Amino acid sequence: RRCPHLNADLTRFGIVEGNQLTCQLHGWKFDLASGRCLTSVGHEIRSEPAGNNL
């Protein structure tokens, strides 16, 4: 839920485009399937299926 860079709340500051989540505060991008950070090595986020709750 939080960006590893400055702990930004990605439910408020994240934008989903395709299979990527981008933090609007500093532009860090994450792969939604794996949680891997695409802009900074070693700063993954936990990635879990959303299920049918959305």
PyMOL Python script that loads the backbone (N, CA, C, O; Angstrom):
from pymol import cmd

cmd.read_pdbstr("""\
ATOM      1  N   ARG A   1       0.806  -1.194   0.000  1.00  0.00           N
ATOM      2  CA  ARG A   1       0.000   0.000   0.000  1.00  0.00           C
ATOM      3  C   ARG A   1       0.854   1.264   0.000  1.00  0.00           C
ATOM      4  O   ARG A   1       0.394   2.327  -0.418  1.00  0.00           O
ATOM      5  N   ARG A   2       2.072   1.152   0.459  1.00  0.00           N
ATOM      6  CA  ARG A   2       2.920   2.341   0.559  1.00  0.00           C
ATOM      7  C   ARG A   2       4.143   2.246  -0.346  1.00  0.00           C
ATOM      8  O   ARG A   2       4.755   1.187  -0.484  1.00  0.00           O
ATOM      9  N   CYS A   3       4.479   3.360  -0.950  1.00  0.00           N
ATOM     10  CA  CYS A   3       5.680   3.446  -1.775  1.00  0.00           C
ATOM     11  C   CYS A   3       6.902   3.413  -0.851  1.00  0.00           C
ATOM     12  O   CYS A   3       6.923   4.116   0.159  1.00  0.00           O
ATOM     13  N   PRO A   4       7.914   2.612  -1.180  1.00  0.00           N
ATOM     14  CA  PRO A   4       9.094   2.553  -0.327  1.00  0.00           C
ATOM     15  C   PRO A   4       9.878   3.867  -0.296  1.00  0.00           C
ATOM     16  O   PRO A   4      10.717   4.061   0.584  1.00  0.00           O
ATOM     17  N   HIS A   5       9.622   4.755  -1.228  1.00  0.00           N
ATOM     18  CA  HIS A   5      10.282   6.059  -1.237  1.00  0.00           C
ATOM     19  C   HIS A   5       9.392   7.058  -0.505  1.00  0.00           C
ATOM     20  O   HIS A   5       8.364   7.471  -1.043  1.00  0.00           O
ATOM     21  N   LEU A   6       9.750   7.437   0.657  1.00  0.00           N
ATOM     22  CA  LEU A   6       9.039   8.408   1.502  1.00  0.00           C
ATOM     23  C   LEU A   6       7.674   7.926   1.984  1.00  0.00           C
ATOM     24  O   LEU A   6       6.879   8.728   2.475  1.00  0.00           O
ATOM     25  N   ASN A   7       7.387   6.624   1.852  1.00  0.00           N
ATOM     26  CA  ASN A   7       6.194   6.023   2.463  1.00  0.00           C
ATOM     27  C   ASN A   7       4.862   6.607   1.973  1.00  0.00           C
ATOM     28  O   ASN A   7       3.890   6.638   2.729  1.00  0.00           O
ATOM     29  N   ALA A   8       4.810   7.062   0.740  1.00  0.00           N
ATOM     30  CA  ALA A   8       3.575   7.647   0.199  1.00  0.00           C
ATOM     31  C   ALA A   8       2.471   6.594   0.108  1.00  0.00           C
ATOM     32  O   ALA A   8       2.732   5.448  -0.258  1.00  0.00           O
ATOM     33  N   ASP A   9       1.260   6.977   0.435  1.00  0.00           N
ATOM     34  CA  ASP A   9       0.097   6.088   0.360  1.00  0.00           C
ATOM     35  C   ASP A   9      -0.314   5.929  -1.104  1.00  0.00           C
ATOM     36  O   ASP A   9      -0.825   6.866  -1.718  1.00  0.00           O
ATOM     37  N   LEU A  10      -0.089   4.747  -1.651  1.00  0.00           N
ATOM     38  CA  LEU A  10      -0.372   4.522  -3.071  1.00  0.00           C
ATOM     39  C   LEU A  10      -1.857   4.428  -3.376  1.00  0.00           C
ATOM     40  O   LEU A  10      -2.243   4.496  -4.543  1.00  0.00           O
ATOM     41  N   THR A  11      -2.701   4.273  -2.365  1.00  0.00           N
ATOM     42  CA  THR A  11      -4.143   4.312  -2.618  1.00  0.00           C
ATOM     43  C   THR A  11      -4.588   5.742  -2.901  1.00  0.00           C
ATOM     44  O   THR A  11      -5.644   5.954  -3.498  1.00  0.00           O
ATOM     45  N   ARG A  12      -3.803   6.714  -2.482  1.00  0.00           N
ATOM     46  CA  ARG A  12      -4.106   8.128  -2.744  1.00  0.00           C
ATOM     47  C   ARG A  12      -3.259   8.706  -3.869  1.00  0.00           C
ATOM     48  O   ARG A  12      -3.736   9.521  -4.659  1.00  0.00           O
ATOM     49  N   PHE A  13      -1.993   8.278  -3.939  1.00  0.00           N
ATOM     50  CA  PHE A  13      -1.048   8.900  -4.863  1.00  0.00           C
ATOM     51  C   PHE A  13      -0.577   7.979  -5.979  1.00  0.00           C
ATOM     52  O   PHE A  13       0.372   8.304  -6.693  1.00  0.00           O
ATOM     53  N   GLY A  14      -1.235   6.827  -6.137  1.00  0.00           N
ATOM     54  CA  GLY A  14      -0.838   5.893  -7.184  1.00  0.00           C
ATOM     55  C   GLY A  14      -1.783   5.936  -8.373  1.00  0.00           C
ATOM     56  O   GLY A  14      -2.990   6.128  -8.219  1.00  0.00           O
ATOM     57  N   ILE A  15      -1.220   5.757  -9.554  1.00  0.00           N
ATOM     58  CA  ILE A  15      -2.001   5.688 -10.789  1.00  0.00           C
ATOM     59  C   ILE A  15      -1.710   4.344 -11.447  1.00  0.00           C
ATOM     60  O   ILE A  15      -0.549   3.976 -11.626  1.00  0.00           O
ATOM     61  N   VAL A  16      -2.765   3.610 -11.808  1.00  0.00           N
ATOM     62  CA  VAL A  16      -2.614   2.325 -12.483  1.00  0.00           C
ATOM     63  C   VAL A  16      -2.786   2.533 -13.978  1.00  0.00           C
ATOM     64  O   VAL A  16      -3.785   3.092 -14.430  1.00  0.00           O
ATOM     65  N   GLU A  17      -1.796   2.074 -14.741  1.00  0.00           N
ATOM     66  CA  GLU A  17      -1.847   2.094 -16.200  1.00  0.00           C
ATOM     67  C   GLU A  17      -1.397   0.724 -16.677  1.00  0.00           C
ATOM     68  O   GLU A  17      -0.228   0.362 -16.539  1.00  0.00           O
ATOM     69  N   GLY A  18      -2.326  -0.034 -17.237  1.00  0.00           N
ATOM     70  CA  GLY A  18      -1.995  -1.390 -17.665  1.00  0.00           C
ATOM     71  C   GLY A  18      -1.605  -2.230 -16.469  1.00  0.00           C
ATOM     72  O   GLY A  18      -2.386  -2.377 -15.528  1.00  0.00           O
ATOM     73  N   ASN A  19      -0.407  -2.781 -16.496  1.00  0.00           N
ATOM     74  CA  ASN A  19       0.083  -3.628 -15.415  1.00  0.00           C
ATOM     75  C   ASN A  19       1.103  -2.891 -14.545  1.00  0.00           C
ATOM     76  O   ASN A  19       1.916  -3.519 -13.867  1.00  0.00           O
ATOM     77  N   GLN A  20       1.055  -1.540 -14.569  1.00  0.00           N
ATOM     78  CA  GLN A  20       2.005  -0.757 -13.789  1.00  0.00           C
ATOM     79  C   GLN A  20       1.291   0.193 -12.841  1.00  0.00           C
ATOM     80  O   GLN A  20       0.234   0.741 -13.153  1.00  0.00           O
ATOM     81  N   LEU A  21       1.898   0.369 -11.683  1.00  0.00           N
ATOM     82  CA  LEU A  21       1.439   1.336 -10.692  1.00  0.00           C
ATOM     83  C   LEU A  21       2.518   2.394 -10.571  1.00  0.00           C
ATOM     84  O   LEU A  21       3.681   2.070 -10.334  1.00  0.00           O
ATOM     85  N   THR A  22       2.144   3.667 -10.733  1.00  0.00           N
ATOM     86  CA  THR A  22       3.100   4.759 -10.642  1.00  0.00           C
ATOM     87  C   THR A  22       2.755   5.643  -9.460  1.00  0.00           C
ATOM     88  O   THR A  22       1.609   6.064  -9.307  1.00  0.00           O
ATOM     89  N   CYS A  23       3.750   5.926  -8.620  1.00  0.00           N
ATOM     90  CA  CYS A  23       3.578   6.867  -7.516  1.00  0.00           C
ATOM     91  C   CYS A  23       3.660   8.279  -8.096  1.00  0.00           C
ATOM     92  O   CYS A  23       4.668   8.645  -8.700  1.00  0.00           O
ATOM     93  N   GLN A  24       2.614   9.062  -7.916  1.00  0.00           N
ATOM     94  CA  GLN A  24       2.564  10.410  -8.470  1.00  0.00           C
ATOM     95  C   GLN A  24       3.541  11.370  -7.805  1.00  0.00           C
ATOM     96  O   GLN A  24       3.893  12.392  -8.394  1.00  0.00           O
ATOM     97  N   LEU A  25       3.984  11.063  -6.594  1.00  0.00           N
ATOM     98  CA  LEU A  25       4.855  12.000  -5.884  1.00  0.00           C
ATOM     99  C   LEU A  25       6.258  12.088  -6.478  1.00  0.00           C
ATOM    100  O   LEU A  25       6.819  13.179  -6.581  1.00  0.00           O
ATOM    101  N   HIS A  26       6.828  10.946  -6.869  1.00  0.00           N
ATOM    102  CA  HIS A  26       8.193  10.972  -7.381  1.00  0.00           C
ATOM    103  C   HIS A  26       8.399  10.119  -8.614  1.00  0.00           C
ATOM    104  O   HIS A  26       9.528   9.986  -9.087  1.00  0.00           O
ATOM    105  N   GLY A  27       7.325   9.531  -9.151  1.00  0.00           N
ATOM    106  CA  GLY A  27       7.414   8.816 -10.414  1.00  0.00           C
ATOM    107  C   GLY A  27       7.921   7.390 -10.361  1.00  0.00           C
ATOM    108  O   GLY A  27       8.187   6.794 -11.405  1.00  0.00           O
ATOM    109  N   TRP A  28       8.061   6.828  -9.164  1.00  0.00           N
ATOM    110  CA  TRP A  28       8.499   5.428  -9.102  1.00  0.00           C
ATOM    111  C   TRP A  28       7.413   4.546  -9.698  1.00  0.00           C
ATOM    112  O   TRP A  28       6.226   4.770  -9.462  1.00  0.00           O
ATOM    113  N   LYS A  29       7.822   3.533 -10.480  1.00  0.00           N
ATOM    114  CA  LYS A  29       6.890   2.623 -11.152  1.00  0.00           C
ATOM    115  C   LYS A  29       7.090   1.206 -10.633  1.00  0.00           C
ATOM    116  O   LYS A  29       8.210   0.777 -10.356  1.00  0.00           O
ATOM    117  N   PHE A  30       5.960   0.481 -10.505  1.00  0.00           N
ATOM    118  CA  PHE A  30       5.982  -0.881  -9.995  1.00  0.00           C
ATOM    119  C   PHE A  30       5.186  -1.787 -10.917  1.00  0.00           C
ATOM    120  O   PHE A  30       4.143  -1.395 -11.442  1.00  0.00           O
ATOM    121  N   ASP A  31       5.687  -3.009 -11.111  1.00  0.00           N
ATOM    122  CA  ASP A  31       4.965  -4.035 -11.853  1.00  0.00           C
ATOM    123  C   ASP A  31       3.919  -4.621 -10.913  1.00  0.00           C
ATOM    124  O   ASP A  31       4.271  -5.132  -9.850  1.00  0.00           O
ATOM    125  N   LEU A  32       2.645  -4.559 -11.279  1.00  0.00           N
ATOM    126  CA  LEU A  32       1.578  -5.022 -10.386  1.00  0.00           C
ATOM    127  C   LEU A  32       1.575  -6.531 -10.189  1.00  0.00           C
ATOM    128  O   LEU A  32       1.141  -7.006  -9.139  1.00  0.00           O
ATOM    129  N   ALA A  33       2.040  -7.286 -11.156  1.00  0.00           N
ATOM    130  CA  ALA A  33       2.036  -8.746 -11.027  1.00  0.00           C
ATOM    131  C   ALA A  33       3.096  -9.238 -10.047  1.00  0.00           C
ATOM    132  O   ALA A  33       2.852 -10.167  -9.277  1.00  0.00           O
ATOM    133  N   SER A  34       4.266  -8.616 -10.078  1.00  0.00           N
ATOM    134  CA  SER A  34       5.381  -9.097  -9.256  1.00  0.00           C
ATOM    135  C   SER A  34       5.702  -8.196  -8.070  1.00  0.00           C
ATOM    136  O   SER A  34       6.314  -8.646  -7.101  1.00  0.00           O
ATOM    137  N   GLY A  35       5.294  -6.922  -8.135  1.00  0.00           N
ATOM    138  CA  GLY A  35       5.660  -5.964  -7.094  1.00  0.00           C
ATOM    139  C   GLY A  35       7.029  -5.346  -7.308  1.00  0.00           C
ATOM    140  O   GLY A  35       7.461  -4.504  -6.521  1.00  0.00           O
ATOM    141  N   ARG A  36       7.717  -5.757  -8.369  1.00  0.00           N
ATOM    142  CA  ARG A  36       9.071  -5.274  -8.643  1.00  0.00           C
ATOM    143  C   ARG A  36       9.055  -3.788  -8.992  1.00  0.00           C
ATOM    144  O   ARG A  36       8.216  -3.325  -9.764  1.00  0.00           O
ATOM    145  N   CYS A  37       9.994  -3.055  -8.412  1.00  0.00           N
ATOM    146  CA  CYS A  37      10.142  -1.641  -8.741  1.00  0.00           C
ATOM    147  C   CYS A  37      10.872  -1.539 -10.076  1.00  0.00           C
ATOM    148  O   CYS A  37      11.943  -2.123 -10.242  1.00  0.00           O
ATOM    149  N   LEU A  38      10.308  -0.810 -11.018  1.00  0.00           N
ATOM    150  CA  LEU A  38      10.870  -0.691 -12.356  1.00  0.00           C
ATOM    151  C   LEU A  38      11.820   0.489 -12.486  1.00  0.00           C
ATOM    152  O   LEU A  38      12.498   0.623 -13.504  1.00  0.00           O
ATOM    153  N   THR A  39      11.882   1.346 -11.471  1.00  0.00           N
ATOM    154  CA  THR A  39      12.706   2.543 -11.555  1.00  0.00           C
ATOM    155  C   THR A  39      13.846   2.578 -10.550  1.00  0.00           C
ATOM    156  O   THR A  39      14.742   3.413 -10.674  1.00  0.00           O
ATOM    157  N   SER A  40      13.837   1.701  -9.565  1.00  0.00           N
ATOM    158  CA  SER A  40      14.890   1.685  -8.548  1.00  0.00           C
ATOM    159  C   SER A  40      15.070   0.252  -8.040  1.00  0.00           C
ATOM    160  O   SER A  40      14.151  -0.317  -7.451  1.00  0.00           O
ATOM    161  N   VAL A  41      16.221  -0.317  -8.262  1.00  0.00           N
ATOM    162  CA  VAL A  41      16.491  -1.710  -7.898  1.00  0.00           C
ATOM    163  C   VAL A  41      16.403  -1.904  -6.384  1.00  0.00           C
ATOM    164  O   VAL A  41      16.912  -1.095  -5.609  1.00  0.00           O
ATOM    165  N   GLY A  42      15.743  -2.998  -5.980  1.00  0.00           N
ATOM    166  CA  GLY A  42      15.700  -3.365  -4.572  1.00  0.00           C
ATOM    167  C   GLY A  42      14.621  -2.693  -3.745  1.00  0.00           C
ATOM    168  O   GLY A  42      14.684  -2.727  -2.517  1.00  0.00           O
ATOM    169  N   HIS A  43      13.635  -2.087  -4.379  1.00  0.00           N
ATOM    170  CA  HIS A  43      12.565  -1.395  -3.655  1.00  0.00           C
ATOM    171  C   HIS A  43      11.201  -1.954  -4.044  1.00  0.00           C
ATOM    172  O   HIS A  43      10.304  -1.213  -4.445  1.00  0.00           O
ATOM    173  N   GLU A  44      11.058  -3.259  -3.922  1.00  0.00           N
ATOM    174  CA  GLU A  44       9.815  -3.915  -4.302  1.00  0.00           C
ATOM    175  C   GLU A  44       8.680  -3.569  -3.332  1.00  0.00           C
ATOM    176  O   GLU A  44       8.912  -3.151  -2.198  1.00  0.00           O
ATOM    177  N   ILE A  45       7.453  -3.756  -3.811  1.00  0.00           N
ATOM    178  CA  ILE A  45       6.277  -3.661  -2.950  1.00  0.00           C
ATOM    179  C   ILE A  45       5.608  -5.024  -2.943  1.00  0.00           C
ATOM    180  O   ILE A  45       5.778  -5.806  -3.879  1.00  0.00           O
ATOM    181  N   ARG A  46       4.854  -5.310  -1.904  1.00  0.00           N
ATOM    182  CA  ARG A  46       4.135  -6.581  -1.843  1.00  0.00           C
ATOM    183  C   ARG A  46       2.976  -6.524  -2.831  1.00  0.00           C
ATOM    184  O   ARG A  46       2.229  -5.546  -2.871  1.00  0.00           O
ATOM    185  N   SER A  47       2.836  -7.560  -3.611  1.00  0.00           N
ATOM    186  CA  SER A  47       1.791  -7.634  -4.627  1.00  0.00           C
ATOM    187  C   SER A  47       0.892  -8.819  -4.325  1.00  0.00           C
ATOM    188  O   SER A  47       1.369  -9.946  -4.193  1.00  0.00           O
ATOM    189  N   GLU A  48      -0.417  -8.569  -4.215  1.00  0.00           N
ATOM    190  CA  GLU A  48      -1.390  -9.622  -3.927  1.00  0.00           C
ATOM    191  C   GLU A  48      -2.586  -9.475  -4.853  1.00  0.00           C
ATOM    192  O   GLU A  48      -2.957  -8.353  -5.197  1.00  0.00           O
ATOM    193  N   PRO A  49      -3.196 -10.577  -5.265  1.00  0.00           N
ATOM    194  CA  PRO A  49      -4.405 -10.492  -6.090  1.00  0.00           C
ATOM    195  C   PRO A  49      -5.517  -9.749  -5.345  1.00  0.00           C
ATOM    196  O   PRO A  49      -5.693  -9.927  -4.139  1.00  0.00           O
ATOM    197  N   ALA A  50      -6.255  -8.924  -6.065  1.00  0.00           N
ATOM    198  CA  ALA A  50      -7.324  -8.144  -5.443  1.00  0.00           C
ATOM    199  C   ALA A  50      -8.566  -8.982  -5.182  1.00  0.00           C
ATOM    200  O   ALA A  50      -9.359  -8.650  -4.302  1.00  0.00           O
ATOM    201  N   GLY A  51      -8.745 -10.048  -5.923  1.00  0.00           N
ATOM    202  CA  GLY A  51      -9.943 -10.862  -5.752  1.00  0.00           C
ATOM    203  C   GLY A  51     -11.159 -10.158  -6.319  1.00  0.00           C
ATOM    204  O   GLY A  51     -11.039  -9.329  -7.220  1.00  0.00           O
ATOM    205  N   ASN A  52     -12.324 -10.485  -5.794  1.00  0.00           N
ATOM    206  CA  ASN A  52     -13.574  -9.911  -6.289  1.00  0.00           C
ATOM    207  C   ASN A  52     -14.115  -8.825  -5.378  1.00  0.00           C
ATOM    208  O   ASN A  52     -15.303  -8.508  -5.440  1.00  0.00           O
ATOM    209  N   ASN A  53     -13.280  -8.254  -4.544  1.00  0.00           N
ATOM    210  CA  ASN A  53     -13.733  -7.253  -3.577  1.00  0.00           C
ATOM    211  C   ASN A  53     -13.787  -5.849  -4.144  1.00  0.00           C
ATOM    212  O   ASN A  53     -14.250  -4.935  -3.462  1.00  0.00           O
ATOM    213  N   LEU A  54     -13.328  -5.649  -5.368  1.00  0.00           N
ATOM    214  CA  LEU A  54     -13.291  -4.287  -5.910  1.00  0.00           C
ATOM    215  C   LEU A  54     -14.574  -3.905  -6.568  1.00  0.00           C
ATOM    216  O   LEU A  54     -14.700  -2.790  -7.074  1.00  0.00           O
TER     217      LEU A  54
END
""", "prot")
cmd.dss("prot")
cmd.show_as("cartoon", "prot")
cmd.util.cbc("prot")
cmd.orient("prot")
